Structures are given as C-alpha cells and as structure tokens.
Amino acid sequence: MRVTRFMERYSGGAGDGPLPNRLLPGMLVLAAILLVLAMPTSNTWTMILIGLGAALAILQPAMMISLVLVTVPIQDAVMLPYFRGDFTLTQIAVFGLFLGWGVTFWRYRVWLDSIMLGYVAMGTAFLVSLLEMAEIGLWVGEVYRWAVAAAFFLICRSVLRDWREIRVVLWGLVATTMATWFYGFGQVVAGNGPDHMFEGGILRVTGAFGTPNPLAAYVEFTIPLLLVLALFGFRASFREHIGRWLWVAAAVTSVAGMGVLALTQSRGGMIGFAAAMMIVLWALPGRIRVATVGAGVLLVLIVLLTPVGQSQLHRFERVLEAPRQSRTGEIYDYGFDRSSLWFAAIRMFEDKPLTGVGAGEFDYHYREYTPVWYDRVPLGQAHNGWLQMGAQAGLSGVVAFTAWIAATLVSLIGAARRSTEPLSRALAIGGLATMVAFTTHSLVDYLNVSSLELQLGAIVAIGLNLAPDPLTAYVRSRPGAESQSVADPLPTGLA
C-alpha cells in the first residue's frame, strides 16, 4: 500500500495536479547517467551525492534549496574530487538541485522578470569583456559564478511558491546561523589566529569562510528577514500564523546573528546592517518601532563598553583620518585600507573604459596597475562592487551591475506595496532590507563571492513570492474587481 501511494504521488500526482508518467523514467535515466560517469573514475562519491541531491530536488525541491543554503558557510569544509578539480559541498548541492529541477521544470512557472533581465545584462557585459580577456579560466570562473546565481534565483522563484516551502528554507537558515554562532564563539574563546586578525585583543571571527567580511555579509543576508519575522511576531495573530516555534527561533537567531556580526568587527558589514535596519524600522508599527529603537540604542551603548566595541570605535575613527602617502606622493591608505585596490580598479577602467581588463581578471592585472611596490599584493577583488565591475567589464559592467541592483530593489519595493497580508508584506520588507544591506556593503566590498550570491538570491525570491504579481494587483484594484473571478497565480495566504 505504501509503495502504491509513493508511485501515485511521484509518478502520477503532486503539485497542482497529476504529474506525467515520464517522471520516474526520467529519474531512472538520470541515475543511469550518473552511475556511468561515476564508476570508472575516482568521482564515485561526488556523483553519488549529486545523484542523491537530484532525487531530493525532484521529491522535495524546497528542502534541497534549504540544503544548498546550509552548505554555504561550510562549503570548503569537505572537498570531493571531480575529474580535473574538486567540488565544494555547495557545488555538489547546487548541481544536484539543477539536475533534479531540470527533470521536473515543466511542473513550475518560470519567471523571467526584470531581475532576470538584470542577470542577462551582466552576462552581456561579460561577453563584451571577452575582447580583452587574457586568461580564459578566470573569465569562465566569473561568468560561471553569475550564471549559477541566476539559475538558482530562477529556481527559488519557481519552487518557493507558498508558506510551507518558504518555512523549510527559513528553518535551514536558523539552524545554519546558530551553528555559525557557536563556531564563531569557539574561535574567540580559542583565540587561535594570525596576529593581523586581532582587534582590541580579540580575534576577528571568520567562521569557515577564512576572512571576516564574507561571514559578515552572510549574516547581513540572513538576519534582516528573520528579524522582521521576530518583530512582526509580537502581534499574536502574526505569531500564530507563522508558528510559535519559528517565531522564537527567528528571535533567538537574530540576536545570535548580530553577535556574530559584532565579533567579525567588519565595518562594511556593520554599515550594511545599519542600512537594513533603517528599512526594518520604517516598516514597523509605531509602538514596536519605538521599543526597537530604544532596545537598539541600549544594545549599542553596551557593546561600546566592551573591548570589541572600543576596537570598532577606533577603527571607524580611522575613516576620518587624512590619507597617508608614500615618498613618491602616491596615496595608499584611507580609513578603510582599500585605497590601493580602488585606485588600481580606477586605472583599469580609465585604461579600458569600454571593455575592462576581462571578467574575473582584477587580480591578474592588479600589479600592473599598482605603482607602489608594497601595495602590490592582490586581495582577490577591488572591494567595491561598481569599481570591480568597471575594472573587469568596463562601462557596460557598471551599467549592468547598477541595473541588476535597481531592478531588484524596485521589485521588492513593489512587492511590499502590493502585499495585502501581513506575512507577504513582512517577507517583502525582509527581502528589501537584505538587498539594501547588500547595496550599501557593496560600496566597500565585492560580495558576489563565496556563494553569497546564492544566499542573496534565495532571500530576494522569498521576499517576492508571496506578494501578488503586478497584473493581479492591477486587476484587483479596478472598480468592480470584487465581483470578478480572478485566478491569482501567486498564493498570498498561509498554506
């Protein structure tokens, strides 16, 4: 009987109606292909894990999306061989998701909105940069990163269509953030790290990312959404809708995440998070807003009394210091210690304004555009999103990057305005706050690295998915719309 029910569900019924009977044959063909690729090589475990991920993506796609996000903070913890290179945990999970969704994509509505057009614009800019490409591997790496981010966002938009699926992802974020908090606290207690990672006598937390700024960005892309749910949950009706346990978990995780952010001592992360909080406060009801501001001010004052707070205050004071110069007059340091990177990116853009030096090739050309010898150690990227895009893809890169950010912000603002239910509005506000954090932090870091773009894409999709789409909202707003029977393709209620 159980086998019969399984066959009926996954061979002939799921989602909105019966699934075509080609689902199970498709799964068998996929499994056969993976086994053929795995057996004669050393990639057996890699292919098996990808196959298991594909099966999970077919049966429970929301859970597989959650699993992808769970791997982001620990992506390099385990590396598995794959032909000529190694795969991270995140890559294994992502390819499993892509394969599983590819088998069943016809089950879903595929959204090609303005955000996807922004991703297309980014791809076009990278194609232009081919004219100056020097290392094909670096170019492919940057294009791959953005292409995977675009595909993952598209899948999240198509899969996370109701509250049950979104809730699965939120629980994954809660579990991962709490685990990151315990790991980071252990790093501080142990104090094992290089000397340059100590500020105020306390080790800057890096998590498994290896550097503090990506960890700070990870927190920025997680906590705003959970914090909105926690604050909205002070209303009993909202708390009952999302579930008491998730509300408690969101509140505890928000506090823990802010603790992780403080321990990273990342100035860019704190500025981005502060910008996100402005969006959150703007959206809160009056009484909760006053209480939140009061609690926030008290928390900041307490933190400033700690060694971490004093260290951060000193680091922010450095921003106001005059830039230092070398003997040749070359400016090499501003308060954020990024001037050599910024000026190198500006020189690349000035030298090749139409094409840039090639996608992914900032580090490759860095020494060539840095005249001061002791600043010629590249740090991976220009530490500014717009300068990074200008350096590697020229004017088209800057325009495309700006258009992608603008499209995302406008879409989330529209989702918040169209939302008529507290839950969809809360999710849209959380997504908007996250995107504002990304935009602000991008002024001092290039954040489309370390799979953080996957985290961002999932949060943006969650922020959009429960809000009525523009056409449905327009039809509902017309006179006499109440008497019309309009099928809303985007469910806005709690399932």
C-alpha positions in Angstrom: 0.0 0.0 0.0 2.8 2.4 0.9 4.6 1.6 -2.4 1.4 2.3 -4.3 0.9 5.7 -2.6 4.5 6.6 -3.4 4.0 5.7 -7.1 0.8 7.6 -7.2 2.4 10.7 -5.7 5.7 10.9 -7.6 4.6 9.2 -10.8 1.1 10.5 -11.2 0.3 13.2 -8.6 1.9 16.2 -7.0 1.8 19.9 -7.0 -1.4 21.3 -8.7 -2.4 18.1 -10.5 -1.2 14.8 -11.8 2.4 14.6 -13.0 3.0 13.0 -16.3 4.2 9.4 -16.0 7.6 10.3 -17.6 8.8 11.5 -14.1 10.0 8.1 -12.8 11.6 7.1 -16.2 13.4 10.5 -16.2 14.7 9.8 -12.7 15.9 6.3 -13.8 17.7 7.8 -16.9 19.3 10.5 -14.7 20.5 7.8 -12.2 21.9 5.7 -15.0 23.9 8.6 -16.5 25.3 9.5 -13.1 26.4 5.9 -12.4 28.1 5.6 -15.8 30.0 8.8 -15.1 31.0 7.7 -11.6 32.0 4.1 -11.9 35.2 4.2 -14.0 36.7 7.2 -12.2 37.6 8.5 -8.7 34.5 10.6 -8.7 32.2 8.0 -7.4 31.2 9.6 -4.1 30.8 13.0 -5.8 28.4 11.6 -8.4 26.5 9.6 -5.8 26.0 12.8 -3.7 24.9 14.8 -6.7 22.5 12.0 -7.7 21.0 11.9 -4.2 20.7 15.7 -4.3 18.9 15.4 -7.7 16.5 12.9 -6.2 15.8 15.1 -3.3 15.3 18.1 -5.6 12.7 16.0 -7.5 10.8 14.9 -4.5 11.2 17.8 -2.1 12.7 20.8 -4.0 12.3 23.3 -1.2 14.3 21.0 1.1 17.1 20.8 -1.5 17.2 24.6 -1.7 17.5 24.7 2.0 20.3 22.2 1.9 22.2 24.4 -0.7 22.0 27.3 1.7 23.1 25.2 4.7 26.3 24.4 2.9 27.2 28.0 2.1 29.1 28.7 5.4 30.9 25.4 5.3 31.3 25.0 1.6 35.1 24.4 1.7 35.0 22.1 4.8 34.9 19.0 2.5 36.3 18.9 -1.0 35.5 16.0 -3.2 37.2 15.1 -6.5 35.5 15.8 -9.8 37.5 14.9 -12.9 40.3 17.6 -13.1 39.4 19.5 -10.0 37.5 19.4 -6.7 33.9 20.3 -5.9 32.9 22.1 -2.7 29.8 21.0 -0.7 27.9 23.9 -2.2 28.8 23.0 -5.7 27.7 19.4 -5.2 24.4 20.6 -3.7 23.8 23.1 -6.4 24.4 20.7 -9.3 22.1 18.2 -7.6 19.4 20.8 -7.4 19.9 21.8 -11.0 19.7 18.2 -12.2 16.6 17.5 -10.2 14.8 20.7 -11.2 15.8 20.1 -14.8 14.0 16.8 -14.9 10.8 18.4 -13.5 11.0 22.0 -14.7 7.7 21.7 -16.5 5.9 21.4 -13.1 6.7 25.1 -12.3 6.0 28.5 -13.6 9.3 30.0 -14.7 9.6 33.7 -14.0 11.6 35.9 -16.5 11.2 39.2 -14.7 13.3 42.4 -14.6 15.7 40.8 -12.1 16.4 38.0 -14.6 16.9 40.7 -17.3 19.5 42.2 -14.9 21.3 38.9 -14.8 21.2 38.7 -18.7 22.7 42.3 -18.8 25.5 41.0 -16.6 26.2 38.2 -19.0 26.2 40.6 -21.9 28.7 42.8 -20.2 31.0 39.8 -19.6 30.7 38.9 -23.3 31.9 42.4 -24.1 34.9 41.9 -21.8 35.9 38.9 -24.0 37.6 41.4 -26.3 40.3 42.0 -23.6 40.3 38.5 -22.0 43.8 37.2 -21.2 43.0 34.1 -19.2 40.0 32.0 -20.3 39.9 30.2 -17.0 39.4 33.4 -15.0 36.8 34.7 -17.4 34.8 31.4 -17.2 35.0 31.4 -13.4 33.4 34.8 -13.1 30.7 34.0 -15.7 30.0 30.7 -14.0 29.5 32.4 -10.7 26.9 34.8 -12.1 25.2 32.1 -14.2 24.8 29.8 -11.2 23.4 32.7 -9.2 20.9 33.5 -11.9 19.8 29.9 -12.3 19.5 29.4 -8.5 17.4 32.6 -8.2 15.1 31.4 -11.1 14.6 28.0 -9.3 13.9 29.7 -6.0 11.3 31.9 -7.7 9.6 28.9 -9.3 9.7 26.5 -6.3 9.1 28.6 -3.2 5.5 29.4 -4.0 3.8 29.0 -0.6 4.5 29.4 3.0 5.1 25.7 3.7 8.1 25.7 1.3 9.4 29.0 2.5 9.2 27.8 6.1 11.5 24.9 5.2 14.2 27.3 3.9 13.8 29.5 7.0 14.4 26.6 9.4 17.6 25.8 7.4 18.8 29.4 7.8 18.0 29.3 11.5 20.0 26.1 12.0 23.0 27.2 10.0 23.2 30.7 11.6 23.1 29.2 15.1 25.8 26.7 14.2 27.9 29.5 12.8 27.4 31.4 16.0 28.7 28.6 18.2 31.6 28.0 15.8 32.5 31.7 15.8 32.2 31.9 19.6 34.6 29.0 19.8 37.1 30.8 17.6 37.0 33.8 20.0 37.5 31.6 23.1 40.3 29.6 21.5 42.0 32.8 20.1 43.9 30.8 17.5 44.5 33.0 14.5 47.1 35.2 12.8 48.2 38.4 14.6 46.6 40.7 11.9 43.2 39.2 12.8 43.2 40.5 16.3 41.5 43.8 17.0 41.2 45.2 20.6 42.8 42.0 21.8 40.0 39.8 20.4 40.2 37.6 17.4 38.0 38.7 14.5 35.6 35.8 13.8 35.9 34.4 10.3 33.8 31.2 10.5 34.7 28.7 7.8 35.0 31.5 5.3 38.5 32.2 6.3 38.1 36.0 6.4 35.7 38.2 8.4 33.9 40.2 5.6 32.3 37.2 3.8 31.0 36.0 7.2 29.6 39.5 8.0 27.9 39.5 4.6 26.4 36.1 5.3 24.9 37.5 8.5 23.6 40.6 6.6 21.9 38.3 4.1 20.2 36.2 6.8 19.3 38.3 9.9 17.1 41.1 8.4 14.5 38.7 7.2 14.4 36.7 10.4 14.4 39.9 12.5 11.4 41.2 10.6 9.5 38.0 11.4 10.6 38.2 15.0 9.4 41.8 15.3 6.1 41.3 13.5 5.6 38.3 15.7 4.9 40.5 18.7 1.4 40.6 17.2 -0.4 37.5 18.4 -2.2 36.9 15.2 1.0 37.0 13.1 2.8 34.8 15.6 0.1 32.2 15.4 0.3 32.2 11.6 4.0 31.6 11.3 4.1 29.3 14.3 5.3 30.0 17.8 8.5 27.8 17.5 9.6 29.6 14.3 8.9 33.0 15.9 11.1 32.1 18.9 13.8 30.6 16.7 13.8 33.8 14.5 14.1 36.0 17.5 17.0 34.0 19.1 18.8 33.6 15.8 18.5 37.3 15.1 20.3 38.1 18.4 22.9 35.4 17.8 23.5 36.7 14.3 24.0 40.2 15.5 26.5 38.8 17.9 28.4 37.1 15.1 28.4 40.3 13.1 29.9 42.2 16.1 32.6 39.6 16.5 33.6 39.8 12.8 34.4 43.5 13.5 33.6 44.2 9.9 33.0 47.9 9.3 31.4 47.3 5.9 29.1 44.6 7.5 28.0 46.9 10.2 27.3 49.8 7.8 25.3 47.5 5.6 23.4 46.0 8.6 22.6 49.5 9.9 21.2 50.5 6.4 19.0 47.3 6.6 17.7 48.3 10.0 16.5 51.6 8.6 14.2 49.7 6.3 13.0 47.4 9.1 12.3 50.3 11.4 10.4 52.2 8.6 8.1 49.3 8.2 7.3 48.5 11.8 4.2 49.7 13.6 4.7 52.8 15.8 4.9 51.2 19.2 7.1 48.4 18.1 9.3 50.9 16.3 9.9 53.0 19.5 10.6 49.9 21.5 13.0 48.6 18.9 14.9 51.8 18.6 15.2 52.0 22.4 16.5 48.4 22.6 18.9 49.0 19.8 20.4 52.2 21.3 20.8 50.4 24.6 22.5 47.4 22.9 24.9 49.7 21.0 25.9 51.5 24.2 26.5 48.2 26.0 28.6 46.9 23.1 30.7 50.1 23.0 31.7 49.4 26.6 33.2 46.1 25.6 36.7 45.6 24.1 35.1 44.7 20.7 33.1 47.9 20.8 36.1 50.0 21.7 38.1 48.4 18.9 35.4 49.1 16.4 35.0 52.7 17.5 38.8 53.2 16.9 38.5 51.5 13.5 35.7 53.8 12.5 37.6 56.8 13.7 40.3 55.9 11.2 37.9 56.6 8.4 38.1 60.3 9.3 41.9 60.4 9.2 43.7 62.0 6.4 45.1 59.6 3.8 48.7 58.6 4.1 51.2 58.9 1.2 54.3 57.2 0.0 57.6 59.0 -0.6 56.6 59.4 -4.2 53.3 61.1 -3.3 51.2 58.1 -4.1 48.1 57.9 -1.9 48.0 54.4 -0.5 45.7 54.3 2.5 42.3 55.7 3.5 40.3 54.8 6.6 39.0 51.5 5.0 42.5 50.5 4.0 41.3 49.8 0.4 42.7 52.8 -1.5 45.3 50.8 -3.4 42.6 48.4 -4.6 40.2 51.2 -5.5 42.9 53.2 -7.4 44.0 50.1 -9.3 40.4 49.5 -10.4 40.0 53.1 -11.4 43.2 52.9 -13.5 41.9 49.7 -15.2 38.7 51.4 -16.1 40.4 54.5 -17.3 42.7 52.4 -19.5 40.0 50.3 -21.0 36.6 52.0 -20.3 34.6 50.1 -22.9 35.6 46.5 -22.2 37.5 46.4 -18.9 40.5 44.1 -18.5 38.4 41.0 -18.7 35.9 39.3 -16.4 37.5 37.8 -13.3 40.9 39.3 -14.1 41.2 42.1 -11.5 43.8 40.2 -9.5 45.6 39.1 -12.7 46.2 42.7 -13.7 46.5 44.2 -10.3 50.3 44.6 -10.0 50.4 46.1 -13.5 48.1 49.0 -12.3 49.6 49.5 -8.9 52.8 51.6 -8.9 53.6 51.4 -5.1 55.6 48.3 -4.6 54.4 47.5 -1.0 50.8 47.6 -2.1 51.2 45.0 -4.9 49.7 42.1 -3.0 46.2 41.4 -4.5 43.4 40.7 -2.2 41.0 38.9 -4.6 38.8 41.8 -5.7 38.5 45.6 -5.7 36.5 45.8 -2.5 33.8 47.8 -4.3 31.1 46.3 -6.4 31.0 49.1 -9.0 34.7 49.5 -9.2 35.1 45.7 -9.6 32.6 45.7 -12.5 34.2 48.7 -14.1 37.6 47.2 -13.9 36.7 43.8 -15.3 33.9 44.7 -17.8 34.1 48.5 -18.4 31.2 50.8 -18.7 28.8 48.0 -19.7 29.7 46.2 -16.5 28.9 49.2 -14.3 25.6 49.8 -16.1 24.6 46.2 -15.9 25.5 45.9 -12.2 23.6 49.0 -11.4 20.6 47.9 -13.5 20.5 44.5 -11.7 20.6 46.1 -8.3 17.9 48.7 -9.3 15.6 46.0 -10.8 15.9 44.0 -7.5 15.2 47.0 -5.3 12.3 48.2 -7.4 10.8 44.7 -7.5 11.0 44.3 -3.7 9.5 47.8 -3.1 6.7 46.9 -5.4 6.1 43.6 -3.7 5.9 45.3 -0.3 3.4 47.9 -1.6 1.2 45.3 -3.3 1.1 43.0 -0.3 -2.3 43.0 1.4 -1.5 40.3 4.1 1.0 40.7 7.0 3.0 37.7 6.1 3.7 38.6 2.4 4.5 42.2 3.5 6.9 41.0 6.2 8.7 38.8 3.8 8.9 41.6 1.2 10.3 44.0 3.7 12.9 41.4 4.9 14.0 40.9 1.3 14.2 44.6 0.7 16.2 45.2 3.9 18.6 42.4 2.8 19.1 44.0 -0.6 19.7 47.4 0.9 22.4 45.8 3.1 24.0 44.2 0.1 23.9 47.5 -1.9 25.4 49.5 1.0 28.1 47.0 1.8 29.0 46.8 -1.9 30.5 50.3 -1.6 33.4 48.8 0.3 33.4 45.1 -0.8 32.6 42.9 -3.8 30.1 40.5 -2.3 29.3 38.2 -5.3 31.8 35.7 -4.0 32.0 32.6 -1.7 28.5 31.6 -2.9 27.0 34.6 -1.0 25.1 35.4 -4.2 23.1 32.2 -3.7 22.0 33.3 -0.2 21.0 36.7 -1.6 19.0 35.2 -4.5 17.0 32.9 -2.1 16.2 35.8 0.2 15.1 38.0 -2.7 12.9 35.2 -4.1 11.3 34.7 -0.7 10.6 38.4 -0.5 8.8 38.4 -3.9 7.0 35.1 -4.0 4.0 35.6 -1.7 3.2 39.1 -2.9 0.6 39.4 -5.7 2.2 39.9 -9.1 1.7 43.3 -10.7 -1.0 42.2 -13.1 -3.1 40.5 -10.4 -2.8 43.5 -8.2 -3.9 45.8 -11.0 -6.9 43.7 -11.8 -7.9 43.7 -8.1 -7.6 47.4 -7.8 -10.0 48.1 -10.7 -13.6 49.1 -9.9 -15.8 46.1 -9.6 -12.9 43.7 -9.2 -14.6 42.2 -6.2 -17.2 40.7 -8.4 -14.8 39.2 -10.8 -13.3 35.7 -10.5 -9.6 36.2 -10.9 -7.2 33.3 -10.5 -4.2 34.6 -8.6 -1.1 32.6 -9.7 0.7 33.7 -6.6 -0.8 32.4 -3.4 -0.7 35.1 -0.7 -2.2 33.2 2.2 -0.8 30.8 4.7 -1.0 27.2 3.4 
